[in-house]
Amino acid sequence: MQGGEFKSSGMASSWLKEHSTRRTLRPMSAQDEMAGDMPTIVEKGDGVYITDVDGQAMIDCVGGLWCVNAGYGREEIIGAINKQLRELAYCSTFPGSANAASIELSEKICEIAKEESITKVFYGSNGSDAVENALKLARQYWKILGRAEKYKFISLRGGYHGTHFGCMAASGMGSAFRRSYEPMLNGFISVETFDSYRPLIKGLTPEEQVDLLITLMEREIEHQSPETIAALIAEPIQGGGGMHVPPASYWRKLRELCDRYDILLIADEVVTGFGRTGHMFGVRGWQVKPDIMCCGKGISSGYTPLSATLLSERVAEAWSSQTEHSLVAAGYTHSGNPVSCAAGLAALDIVQKENLPKNAGEVGAYFLTEISKLIDKHETVGDIRGRGLMMCLEMVKDKDTKEPFGDEDTYPSDISRFCRENGVWLRQVGHKFIISPPLTFTTKHVDEVVAVLDSAYSSVKR
């Protein structure tokens, strides 16, 4: 079937389903769809709704993949993309050339992030690029300063930082994310992280858990020697790791620890950046200024591939002096792509003009209150947690033991299928549902989603 024939062909849906896994190696997939659910083929998006090739409309509680913050079909972004395509579809930002859209976007980002003292922007195409560049620039920073021995990175278990080799080494997800690609890179140290549902030691209060974690981290820093550690990287709120929201003291103590031992603090804001937590940045909610920030996803609202690594004034200043290590030997064909940057400018205009961080905070608080009522109503809903419009619903076999459903249990998938068939699109990760809708969500949308989830847990048998 040739491109363009689908719109007029009655066989489009069946053909797409038949070929959906035939030629494509699907990301983050065991390639076993034939043994279970086939992928839902999404055809259209409008506002907070998506529609599949069979005409099933669903509220998108995934936000694309944490990224469609402004919602689908925004003419402001589409118009900016089309205008840029007509004027200049491509221009490299390698030595000797630049383009207006990337220059304008850098100015805009630095203005938005002035509370974090951000003064420089380095572009990539996705969150993994942003993190990989942050790791490179952190090591380079110390080499410029003549302290080349500071090359190690500390990260948190349960953290997710992407799929490039440096990103994987920094990530603390389960072995399934690492085993097929090991050995990992040297110089990465993983330490315990905050867990609001299953704390490291049972019975600890959140603040007691924070104190323990900081103590363990400090012991690890001293064991490794601070003079060998370049940076600590962490998400303001862990996304794929389960959205355990720490007390505000946690990030402030991380900052204090980094200052005490002269270690850079990298905030992975790929998920949390530009409004999702109810603040423009996750770290702003913790009232902490990192040294480097990694942004992606919502930076262009998912309309085009775009990411950015943001440098604070302190870090950026290192490149003002010329040394043998000053050359930024990193970059990509699409670093600062003008079409992507035009999309970013339009997307961030919407974030600011419509105050989407404020909406995420207010609607997110309502969402968390309403969806948390399911815990008392249904025996398999173990915990619901989150901040702003990022939440996690965790299913368990037993609320007392907190035993999760295993990979062999079909119950979570059955719940997901029920929701999908009844107009709610969720992201299932094992026994958890990750909820991250567009930041344009309203309380009406919340009510619809909670009603479908309530019906699912009432109807689907274990």
C-alpha positions as CSV (number, residue, x, y, z in Angstrom):
1,M,0.0,0.0,0.0
2,Q,1.4,3.4,-1.0
3,G,1.5,6.4,1.2
4,G,-1.6,8.5,1.0
5,E,-3.9,5.6,0.1
6,F,-5.0,5.1,3.7
7,K,-7.4,8.0,3.9
8,S,-9.7,6.6,1.2
9,S,-9.1,2.9,1.8
10,G,-11.6,0.9,3.9
11,M,-8.8,-1.6,4.5
12,A,-6.6,0.9,6.3
13,S,-7.3,-0.3,9.8
14,S,-6.8,-4.0,9.2
15,W,-3.7,-3.4,7.0
16,L,-2.1,-1.2,9.7
17,K,-2.8,-3.8,12.4
18,E,-1.4,-6.6,10.3
19,H,1.8,-4.7,9.6
20,S,2.2,-2.8,12.9
21,T,4.9,-5.1,14.2
22,R,6.1,-6.6,10.9
23,R,8.8,-4.2,10.0
24,T,9.3,-2.0,13.0
25,L,11.5,-2.9,16.0
26,R,9.4,-1.3,18.7
27,P,11.2,0.7,21.5
28,M,10.9,-0.5,25.1
29,S,9.2,-3.7,23.9
30,A,10.0,-7.4,24.2
31,Q,8.6,-7.7,20.6
32,D,6.0,-10.2,21.8
33,E,2.8,-8.3,20.9
34,M,1.6,-11.3,19.0
35,A,1.4,-13.2,22.3
36,G,-0.9,-10.6,23.8
37,D,-2.3,-7.1,23.1
38,M,-1.3,-5.6,19.8
39,P,-0.3,-2.0,19.9
40,T,-3.2,0.5,19.7
41,I,-2.6,2.5,16.5
42,V,-3.4,6.1,17.2
43,E,-4.7,8.2,14.2
44,K,-5.8,11.6,15.5
45,G,-5.3,13.9,18.5
46,D,-7.5,16.8,19.5
47,G,-7.1,18.7,22.8
48,V,-6.7,15.9,25.5
49,Y,-8.2,13.2,23.3
50,I,-6.7,10.7,20.9
51,T,-8.6,8.5,18.4
52,D,-7.4,5.1,17.1
53,V,-7.8,3.7,13.6
54,D,-11.1,2.1,14.6
55,G,-12.6,5.4,15.7
56,Q,-12.3,4.8,19.4
57,A,-11.8,8.1,21.2
58,M,-9.9,8.2,24.5
59,I,-8.8,10.7,27.0
60,D,-5.0,10.7,26.8
61,C,-3.8,10.2,30.4
62,V,-0.3,9.6,29.1
63,G,0.2,13.0,27.4
64,G,1.8,11.3,24.4
65,L,4.7,10.2,26.7
66,W,4.8,12.9,29.3
67,C,5.2,15.4,26.5
68,V,2.1,16.8,24.9
69,N,1.7,19.5,27.6
70,A,-0.2,22.0,25.5
71,G,-2.6,19.3,24.1
72,Y,-3.1,18.1,20.6
73,G,-4.0,20.2,17.5
74,R,-2.7,23.6,18.8
75,E,-2.8,25.8,15.8
76,E,-0.2,28.2,17.3
77,I,2.4,25.4,17.3
78,I,1.3,24.0,13.9
79,G,1.4,27.4,12.4
80,A,4.9,28.1,13.7
81,I,6.1,24.8,12.3
82,N,4.6,25.5,8.9
83,K,6.0,29.0,8.8
84,Q,9.5,27.9,9.7
85,L,9.3,25.0,7.1
86,R,8.5,27.5,4.4
87,E,11.2,29.9,5.4
88,L,14.1,27.6,6.4
89,A,13.6,23.9,7.0
90,Y,17.2,23.3,8.1
91,C,20.4,25.1,9.2
92,S,23.2,23.6,11.2
93,T,24.4,25.2,14.4
94,F,27.9,23.8,13.9
95,P,30.8,26.4,13.5
96,G,30.1,28.9,10.8
97,S,26.3,29.0,10.9
98,A,23.3,29.6,13.1
99,N,19.6,30.2,12.7
100,A,17.2,32.7,14.2
101,A,14.8,30.3,15.8
102,S,17.5,28.6,17.9
103,I,18.9,32.0,19.0
104,E,15.4,33.2,20.0
105,L,14.6,30.0,21.9
106,S,17.8,30.2,23.9
107,E,16.9,33.7,25.0
108,K,13.4,32.6,25.9
109,I,14.6,29.6,27.9
110,C,17.1,31.6,29.8
111,E,14.4,34.2,30.6
112,I,12.0,31.4,31.9
113,A,14.8,29.8,33.9
114,K,16.4,33.0,35.3
115,E,15.3,32.0,38.8
116,E,17.6,29.0,38.4
117,S,20.4,31.3,37.1
118,I,20.5,29.6,33.7
119,T,22.6,31.5,31.1
120,K,23.5,28.9,28.4
121,V,21.5,26.4,26.4
122,F,22.8,23.3,24.4
123,Y,20.4,21.6,22.1
124,G,19.6,17.9,21.4
125,S,16.6,16.0,20.0
126,N,15.4,14.0,23.0
127,G,15.8,13.6,26.7
128,S,18.6,11.1,26.4
129,D,20.6,13.7,24.4
130,A,20.0,16.3,27.1
131,V,21.2,13.9,29.9
132,E,24.2,12.6,27.9
133,N,25.3,16.2,27.2
134,A,24.9,17.1,30.8
135,L,27.2,14.2,31.8
136,K,29.8,15.2,29.2
137,L,29.7,18.9,30.1
138,A,30.0,18.1,33.8
139,R,33.2,16.2,33.2
140,Q,34.5,18.8,30.9
141,Y,33.8,21.6,33.4
142,W,36.1,20.0,35.9
143,K,38.8,19.4,33.3
144,I,38.7,23.1,32.2
145,L,39.2,23.9,35.9
146,G,42.2,21.6,36.1
147,R,40.5,19.0,38.2
148,A,40.3,16.1,35.8
149,E,40.1,13.5,38.6
150,K,36.5,14.5,39.2
151,Y,34.8,12.2,36.7
152,K,32.4,10.0,38.7
153,F,28.6,10.4,38.9
154,I,26.3,9.6,41.7
155,S,22.7,8.7,40.8
156,L,19.6,7.3,42.6
157,R,18.2,3.8,42.4
158,G,14.8,3.9,40.7
159,G,15.9,6.9,38.6
160,Y,15.5,6.9,34.8
161,H,17.8,9.1,32.7
162,G,17.5,7.7,29.2
163,T,18.9,5.1,26.9
164,H,22.3,6.3,25.7
165,F,25.2,4.5,27.4
166,G,25.9,7.2,29.9
167,C,22.2,7.6,30.6
168,M,21.8,3.9,31.1
169,A,24.8,3.8,33.5
170,A,23.2,6.7,35.5
171,S,19.8,5.1,35.6
172,G,18.7,3.0,38.5
173,M,15.8,1.1,37.0
174,G,15.5,-2.7,37.1
175,S,18.0,-5.1,35.5
176,A,15.8,-5.5,32.4
177,F,17.0,-2.0,31.3
178,R,20.6,-3.0,31.6
179,R,21.3,-6.7,31.3
180,S,21.2,-6.9,27.5
181,Y,23.6,-4.0,27.2
182,E,26.1,-4.7,30.0
183,P,28.8,-4.0,30.9
184,M,27.8,-0.5,31.8
185,L,30.3,2.4,31.7
186,N,32.6,2.9,34.6
187,G,32.4,5.8,37.0
188,F,28.7,5.6,37.9
189,I,27.6,5.0,41.5
190,S,24.0,4.2,42.4
191,V,22.7,5.0,45.9
192,E,19.3,4.4,47.7
193,T,16.4,6.7,46.9
194,F,13.3,8.0,48.7
195,D,10.3,5.6,48.6
196,S,7.0,6.8,50.0
197,Y,5.3,3.4,49.8
198,R,8.0,0.9,50.8
199,P,10.7,2.9,52.7
200,L,14.2,1.5,53.1
201,I,13.4,0.7,56.7
202,K,9.8,0.0,57.6
203,G,8.2,2.5,59.9
204,L,10.4,5.5,59.1
205,T,8.6,8.8,58.8
206,P,9.4,10.7,55.5
207,E,11.8,13.1,57.2
208,E,13.6,10.2,59.0
209,Q,13.9,8.5,55.7
210,V,15.4,11.6,54.2
211,D,18.0,11.9,57.0
212,L,19.0,8.2,56.5
213,L,19.3,8.6,52.7
214,I,21.4,11.7,53.0
215,T,23.7,10.0,55.6
216,L,24.1,7.0,53.3
217,M,24.9,9.2,50.4
218,E,27.4,11.2,52.3
219,R,29.2,8.0,53.4
220,E,29.4,6.9,49.8
221,I,30.8,10.3,48.8
222,E,33.5,10.0,51.4
223,H,34.2,6.4,50.5
224,Q,34.7,7.3,46.8
225,S,36.5,10.6,47.7
226,P,34.8,13.9,46.8
227,E,37.8,14.7,44.6
228,T,36.7,12.0,42.2
229,I,33.0,12.9,41.9
230,A,31.9,15.3,39.2
231,A,28.2,15.4,39.8
232,L,25.0,14.1,41.4
233,I,22.2,13.5,38.9
234,A,18.6,13.1,40.0
235,E,15.0,13.8,38.9
236,P,13.1,16.3,41.1
237,I,10.4,13.6,41.2
238,Q,11.2,10.2,39.8
239,G,9.0,9.5,36.8
240,G,9.3,6.0,35.5
241,G,10.6,4.9,38.9
242,G,7.2,5.3,40.5
243,M,6.7,9.0,41.4
244,H,7.6,8.9,45.0
245,V,7.3,12.5,46.1
246,P,9.9,13.3,48.7
247,P,9.6,16.0,51.4
248,A,10.9,19.4,50.3
249,S,13.9,19.0,52.7
250,Y,15.3,16.2,50.5
251,W,16.4,18.3,47.6
252,R,17.6,21.1,49.8
253,K,19.8,18.6,51.6
254,L,21.0,17.2,48.3
255,R,22.0,20.8,47.3
256,E,23.8,21.3,50.7
257,L,25.6,18.0,50.3
258,C,26.8,18.9,46.8
259,D,28.0,22.4,48.0
260,R,29.8,20.9,51.0
261,Y,31.8,18.5,48.8
262,D,32.1,20.7,45.7
263,I,30.0,18.4,43.5
264,L,27.8,19.6,40.6
265,L,24.0,19.0,41.0
266,I,22.3,18.0,37.7
267,A,18.5,18.1,37.7
268,D,16.9,15.8,35.1
269,E,13.9,17.9,34.3
270,V,13.0,16.0,31.1
271,V,9.7,14.9,32.6
272,T,9.1,17.6,35.2
273,G,10.3,20.7,33.2
274,F,7.9,23.4,31.9
275,G,5.0,22.9,34.3
276,R,4.1,19.3,35.0
277,T,4.6,19.4,38.8
278,G,2.7,22.6,39.2
279,H,5.8,24.7,39.0
280,M,7.7,25.8,35.9
281,F,10.5,23.4,36.9
282,G,10.5,20.6,39.5
283,V,13.4,22.1,41.3
284,R,11.6,25.4,41.6
285,G,9.0,23.6,43.7
286,W,11.8,22.5,46.0
287,Q,13.3,26.0,46.0
288,V,16.7,24.6,44.8
289,K,19.0,25.9,42.1
290,P,20.9,23.1,40.3
291,D,24.1,23.6,38.3
292,I,22.8,21.9,35.2
293,M,19.3,21.1,34.0
294,C,18.2,18.6,31.4
295,C,15.0,19.4,29.5
296,G,13.0,17.7,26.8
297,K,9.4,16.4,26.2
298,G,7.3,19.4,27.1
299,I,9.9,21.9,25.7
300,S,8.1,21.5,22.3
301,S,5.0,19.9,23.7
302,G,6.0,16.8,21.7
303,Y,5.2,18.4,18.3
304,T,8.8,18.0,17.1
305,P,11.9,16.3,18.6
306,L,13.7,18.8,20.8
307,S,15.7,18.8,24.1
308,A,18.1,21.1,25.8
309,T,20.8,21.0,28.4
310,L,20.8,24.2,30.5
311,L,23.9,25.5,32.2
312,S,23.9,27.8,35.3
313,E,26.0,30.9,35.2
314,R,28.6,29.2,37.5
315,V,29.1,26.3,35.1
316,A,28.8,28.4,31.9
317,E,31.5,30.7,33.1
318,A,34.1,28.0,32.8
319,W,34.0,28.2,29.0
320,S,34.9,31.9,29.1
321,S,38.5,30.9,29.4
322,Q,40.4,29.1,26.7
323,T,42.2,25.9,27.7
324,E,43.0,22.6,25.9
325,H,39.6,21.3,27.2
326,S,37.4,24.3,26.1
327,L,36.2,22.8,22.8
328,V,32.6,21.5,23.1
329,A,33.2,18.4,21.0
330,A,29.5,17.4,21.3
331,G,26.5,18.1,19.1
332,Y,24.2,16.5,16.6
333,T,22.9,17.1,13.0
334,H,19.7,18.5,14.5
335,S,21.1,20.5,17.4
336,G,19.2,23.7,17.3
337,N,17.1,22.5,14.3
338,P,15.1,25.6,13.3
339,V,11.7,23.8,12.9
340,S,12.0,22.2,16.3
341,C,13.0,25.5,17.9
342,A,10.1,27.3,16.2
343,A,7.8,24.7,17.7
344,G,9.5,25.2,21.1
345,L,9.0,28.9,21.0
346,A,5.3,28.5,20.2
347,A,4.8,25.7,22.8
348,L,6.5,27.7,25.6
349,D,4.4,30.8,24.7
350,I,1.3,28.7,25.4
351,V,2.8,27.4,28.7
352,Q,3.4,31.0,29.8
353,K,0.3,32.7,28.4
354,E,-2.1,30.0,29.7
355,N,-0.2,29.5,32.9
356,L,-0.1,25.8,32.5
357,P,2.0,25.2,35.6
358,K,-0.7,26.8,37.7
359,N,-3.4,24.7,36.0
360,A,-1.3,21.5,36.5
361,G,-1.0,22.3,40.2
362,E,-4.7,23.1,40.7
363,V,-6.2,20.3,38.6
364,G,-3.5,17.9,39.8
365,A,-4.5,18.5,43.4
366,Y,-8.1,17.8,42.6
367,F,-7.1,14.7,40.6
368,L,-5.0,13.3,43.4
369,T,-7.9,13.9,45.9
370,E,-10.5,12.2,43.7
371,I,-8.4,9.3,42.5
372,S,-7.2,8.5,46.0
373,K,-10.7,7.6,47.0
374,L,-10.2,4.4,45.0
375,I,-7.9,3.1,47.6
376,D,-10.6,2.6,50.2
377,K,-13.1,1.4,47.6
378,H,-11.0,-1.3,45.9
379,E,-8.8,-4.0,47.4
380,T,-6.2,-4.1,44.6
381,V,-5.5,-0.3,44.6
382,G,-2.6,-0.1,47.0
383,D,-1.3,3.4,46.7
384,I,-1.8,6.6,44.6
385,R,0.8,9.3,44.7
386,G,2.1,12.2,42.7
387,R,2.3,16.0,42.4
388,G,0.8,18.3,39.8
389,L,-0.2,16.3,36.7
390,M,2.1,13.4,37.3
391,M,0.7,10.5,39.3
392,C,1.2,6.8,39.9
393,L,-1.5,4.2,40.7
394,E,0.1,1.1,42.2
395,M,-1.8,-2.2,42.2
396,V,-1.1,-4.9,44.8
397,K,-2.3,-8.4,45.6
398,D,-2.4,-7.7,49.3
399,K,-2.6,-4.2,51.0
400,D,-1.0,-5.4,54.2
401,T,2.1,-7.0,52.6
402,K,2.1,-4.6,49.7
403,E,2.9,-7.6,47.4
404,P,2.7,-6.3,43.8
405,F,1.2,-8.2,40.9
406,G,3.9,-10.1,39.0
407,D,4.6,-10.2,35.3
408,E,2.6,-13.4,35.0
409,D,-0.5,-11.7,36.3
410,T,-2.9,-10.4,33.7
411,Y,-5.1,-8.4,36.1
412,P,-3.3,-5.1,35.5
413,S,-3.5,-5.6,31.7
414,D,-7.2,-6.4,32.0
415,I,-7.8,-3.2,33.9
416,S,-5.9,-1.3,31.3
417,R,-7.9,-2.9,28.5
418,F,-11.2,-2.1,30.2
419,C,-10.2,1.6,30.5
420,R,-9.1,1.8,26.9
421,E,-12.3,0.2,25.7
422,N,-14.2,2.8,27.8
423,G,-12.4,5.8,26.6
424,V,-9.4,6.3,28.9
425,W,-5.8,5.7,27.7
426,L,-3.4,4.8,30.5
427,R,0.3,3.9,30.5
428,Q,0.7,0.5,32.2
429,V,4.2,-0.3,33.6
430,G,3.9,-3.7,35.2
431,H,1.6,-3.3,38.2
432,K,1.5,0.5,38.0
433,F,-0.4,3.0,35.9
434,I,1.6,6.1,35.1
435,I,-0.7,9.2,34.7
436,S,0.7,12.2,32.9
437,P,-2.0,14.0,30.9
438,P,-1.7,17.2,29.0
439,L,-1.4,20.2,31.3
440,T,-4.6,21.6,29.7
441,F,-6.6,19.0,31.7
442,T,-9.7,20.1,33.5
443,T,-11.6,18.8,36.5
444,K,-14.3,17.5,34.1
445,H,-11.7,15.3,32.5
446,V,-10.6,14.2,35.9
447,D,-14.1,13.1,36.8
448,E,-14.4,11.1,33.6
449,V,-11.2,9.3,34.2
450,V,-11.9,8.5,37.8
451,A,-15.3,7.2,36.9
452,V,-13.9,4.8,34.3
453,L,-11.2,3.6,36.7
454,D,-13.8,3.1,39.4
455,S,-15.9,1.0,37.0
456,A,-12.9,-1.0,35.9
457,Y,-12.0,-2.1,39.4
458,S,-15.6,-2.9,40.1
459,S,-16.1,-4.9,37.0
460,V,-12.8,-6.7,36.2
461,K,-12.2,-9.9,38.2
462,R,-8.8,-11.0,39.5
